[in-house]
């Protein structure tokens, strides 16, 4: 009887993994909203370019920043789904004989197989991938702030250059530590 009670508790605990579906849906909706917001920045930049070209670069950098954040949320949502809910079996279900191209959008943009960088096998691997993208987001933020920085003295220029060098060096080291290309 005690063993039966323990099995029931383990089933309940194991079933709690499905609570991660809320994080998956939130990440996917957030990703979609980021992509829509990025498109509005691009459209606004286009309008600015046609009118008086004042803030075009600022808007395009903002668009890149928001697109990258949307990509982070998409990868995070897919990674959580694979880790806690189920494997994304769509690629395995579609055999090469039945479907020569496994992923496409209305017959365009064919993707024969799932990219290796999108596969997530552990929480640690997911954190590493997200860490890379977050460092890239920080670099874009630094780039955005650098356009507004006032450089009055040679020391200001030296500090600015050092911050860019250190930030870029961090991204390079992060990619080398992970073994990616």
C-alpha positions in Angstrom: 0.0 0.0 0.0 2.8 2.4 0.8 4.5 1.6 -2.6 1.1 2.4 -4.3 0.9 5.7 -2.6 4.5 6.5 -3.5 3.7 5.7 -7.2 0.8 8.1 -7.2 2.9 10.9 -5.8 5.5 10.3 -8.5 2.8 10.3 -11.2 1.6 13.7 -9.9 5.1 15.1 -9.7 5.9 13.8 -13.2 2.6 15.3 -14.5 3.6 18.7 -13.2 6.0 19.0 -16.0 3.0 20.0 -18.1 2.9 23.3 -16.3 5.8 24.3 -18.6 3.2 24.6 -21.4 2.2 28.0 -19.9 5.8 29.2 -20.4 5.9 27.7 -23.9 2.7 29.5 -25.0 3.8 32.8 -23.3 7.1 32.6 -25.1 5.6 31.9 -28.5 3.0 34.7 -28.1 5.7 37.1 -26.9 7.9 36.0 -29.9 5.0 36.8 -32.3 4.5 40.2 -30.7 8.2 41.0 -30.9 8.2 40.2 -34.6 5.1 42.3 -35.2 6.7 45.2 -33.2 10.0 44.8 -35.3 8.0 45.1 -38.5 6.4 48.3 -37.2 9.9 49.7 -36.5 10.9 48.8 -40.1 7.8 50.5 -41.6 8.3 53.6 -39.4 12.0 53.7 -40.6 10.8 53.5 -44.2 8.3 56.4 -43.6 11.1 58.4 -41.9 13.4 57.7 -44.9 10.8 59.1 -47.3 10.0 62.2 -45.3 13.2 63.6 -43.7 15.6 60.7 -42.9 16.0 61.8 -39.2 15.8 58.6 -37.2 16.2 55.8 -39.8 19.2 54.2 -38.3 17.8 54.4 -34.8 14.6 52.7 -35.9 16.4 50.0 -37.8 18.6 49.2 -34.8 15.5 49.0 -32.6 14.0 46.6 -35.1 17.0 44.4 -35.0 16.9 44.4 -31.3 13.3 43.5 -31.1 13.7 40.8 -33.8 16.5 39.2 -31.8 14.4 39.3 -28.7 11.6 37.6 -30.6 14.1 34.9 -31.8 15.2 34.4 -28.2 11.7 33.8 -27.1 11.0 31.5 -30.0 14.0 29.3 -29.2 13.2 29.4 -25.5 9.6 28.3 -26.1 10.7 25.5 -28.4 13.4 24.4 -26.1 11.1 24.3 -23.1 8.6 22.3 -25.1 11.2 19.7 -26.1 12.6 19.4 -22.6 9.4 19.2 -20.6 6.5 18.3 -22.8 7.4 16.3 -25.9 9.9 16.1 -28.7 9.0 18.0 -31.9 8.2 14.9 -33.8 7.1 16.6 -37.0 10.5 16.1 -38.7 10.5 12.4 -37.8 7.0 11.8 -39.0 7.7 13.2 -42.4 9.9 10.7 -44.2 12.1 11.7 -47.1 10.1 9.5 -49.5 6.7 11.2 -48.7 7.9 14.7 -48.3 11.1 15.7 -50.2 11.3 19.0 -48.2 10.3 18.8 -44.6 9.7 22.4 -43.8 8.4 25.2 -46.1 6.2 28.2 -46.2 3.6 27.9 -49.0 6.1 25.8 -51.0 8.8 28.5 -50.6 11.9 28.6 -48.3 12.5 24.9 -48.1 14.3 23.6 -45.1 15.3 19.9 -45.6 16.2 19.3 -42.0 16.0 21.0 -38.6 19.1 23.1 -37.9 21.4 21.6 -35.3 21.6 24.8 -33.3 17.8 24.5 -32.7 18.1 21.1 -31.0 18.0 21.3 -27.2 18.9 18.3 -25.2 19.3 19.7 -21.7 18.4 22.8 -19.6 22.1 23.7 -19.5 22.3 23.7 -23.3 19.2 25.9 -23.5 20.7 28.3 -21.0 23.9 28.4 -23.0 22.1 29.2 -26.2 20.0 31.9 -24.6 23.1 33.3 -22.9 24.7 33.8 -26.4 21.7 35.7 -27.6 21.4 37.8 -24.5 25.1 38.8 -24.9 24.3 39.8 -28.5 21.3 41.8 -27.3 23.5 43.6 -24.8 26.0 44.4 -27.7 23.2 45.8 -29.8 22.1 47.9 -26.8 25.7 49.1 -26.4 25.7 50.0 -30.1 22.4 51.9 -29.7 23.7 53.8 -26.7 27.0 54.5 -28.5 25.3 56.5 -31.2 24.1 59.0 -28.5 27.3 59.1 -26.6 29.1 62.4 -26.4 32.9 62.1 -26.8 34.5 65.3 -25.7 37.9 64.2 -24.6 40.4 61.6 -25.9 39.8 59.7 -22.6 36.1 59.5 -23.5 37.1 58.0 -26.8 39.5 55.6 -25.1 36.8 54.4 -22.7 34.3 54.0 -25.5 36.7 52.0 -27.6 37.6 49.8 -24.6 34.0 49.1 -23.9 33.4 48.0 -27.5 36.6 45.9 -27.5 35.7 44.2 -24.2 32.1 43.5 -25.3 33.1 42.1 -28.6 35.8 40.0 -26.9 33.2 38.6 -24.5 31.1 37.5 -27.4 34.1 35.9 -29.2 35.2 34.1 -26.0 31.7 32.9 -25.4 31.5 31.4 -28.9 34.9 29.7 -28.5 34.1 28.3 -25.0 31.0 26.7 -26.4 32.9 25.2 -29.4 30.6 26.9 -31.9 32.0 28.4 -35.2 
